Amino acid sequence: MPMNSSYFYRDLAVLEEFEHVVDVNHHLQMPSDWWVIVADVINSTKAIEAGAYKEVNTVGVACIAAVLNVDRRIDIPFAFGGDGATFAIPDEMRDGVMAALRQAQRMARESFGLTLRVGLVRGIHLLERGFWTRIAKVHLSPHVVQAAFSGRGWKEADRLIKSPQAQGVLRVHENQGRCEGSFEGFECRWHNVPSFQDHKLALVVVALSNQEKTGQAIYRNVLDAIGRIYGEASDYHPLSNQSMRLTFNPLHLRHEWRVRSHQRLLSGQIVYAMRLFFLNLIGQYLIALKKDTHRVRWSKYVKEMLDNSDFRKFDGSLRMVIDGSEAQFLSLQNYLEDMHQQGHLVYGMHRSREALLTCIVSSYNGNHMHFVDGSEGGYATAAQELKSQLAKIRPAWAL
């Protein structure tokens, strides 16, 4: 381990093709003095059933903004999971990140009536028990990279944090310590994106093999099958240049407004709401005219959004949001079910009418990332199907 492990993630070599992230030969073990953090909305299934999935989704991305804002000098690997997020952080950031996540817990409760569970597990605690936590990163565009995770340590940390009596977990509670954080950069200003064909498909796949080479082969086969059924990534990308529209619907804009102004006085909340409408009005005009300013390349912004979207990711499971037809869905379902019956994998799928889009903007000139999920449950609902399959065949492995 290097003398200063804080820049471990920054210094990782960057993969150029998404298909390479399933090859764990490209992944490196997380430093043992780092921490794995899992943040997730408790009882998210009930919230989704009550129609509050966008609220759940918003809290998950707001957690990411809060953690990234703690120290912008240090690059932090993370994965968005629909109803929460997973991170890895160096030890020196622990106290600041815990304070920021307490602020996220307070915001979730006050703005959305949701309870955010947060816990930390130290890397050495996992490593000593044989649980690896490996990390890689891949270019989404010249300006943005995406983290990839492998090893059973991530799932073990998730299991420990969700087990109230588990040892080795540092738990974060809103009223037990400093509560201080920023959601700067969090944005939610775009219309939901309707399906171009029949639906948006949220897909989660987990290979069951304990042998890394076998697991890699399973994921490669799944990616190959998706390519045969759906074509190139551009053919099933859930966003398109023509589909991106800034929204003026207060019901859509209220999610950003609730996150960014929940601690402001009423006058400040009104000012922020007016600012949102004004910025979207100007943005719509400049995007339509493809007019660049000294601050924003509006002529390229929508294309950058597509490039910088996380519609495919690998966090120890393969997660994708796919736009496709009913015939394509049935072909993929048949393939995955056959692989499942052979004992190679478990999977979850959820079809919805639209894709949700939530953003973190560090700079309007390239450095902005866009988190894609299916509406009406998306990843969280797909994960429930996967967990049901897994519990039937390997109860001890339940996620």
ABEGO torsion letter per residue (X at the ends): XBABAAAAAAABBBBABAAAAABAAABBBBBAABBBBBBBBBGAAAAAAAGAAAAAAAAAAAAAAAAAAABAABBBBBBBAGAEBBBBBBAAAAAAAAAAAAAAAAAAAAAAGBBBBBBBBBAAAAAAAGBBBBBBBBBABAABBBBBBBEAAAAAAAAAAABAABBGBBBBBAABEBBBBBABGBBBABBBBBBABABBBBBBBBBABABAAAAAAAAAAAAAAAAAAAEBAAAABABBAAABBBBABAAAAAAAAAAAAAABBAAAAAAAAAAAAAAAAAAAAAAAAGBBBAABBAAAAAAAAAAABAABBBAGBBBBBBBBBAAAAAAAAAAAAAAAAAGABBBBBBBBABBBBBBBBABABGBBBBBBBBBGGEAAAAAAAAAAAAAAABAAABX
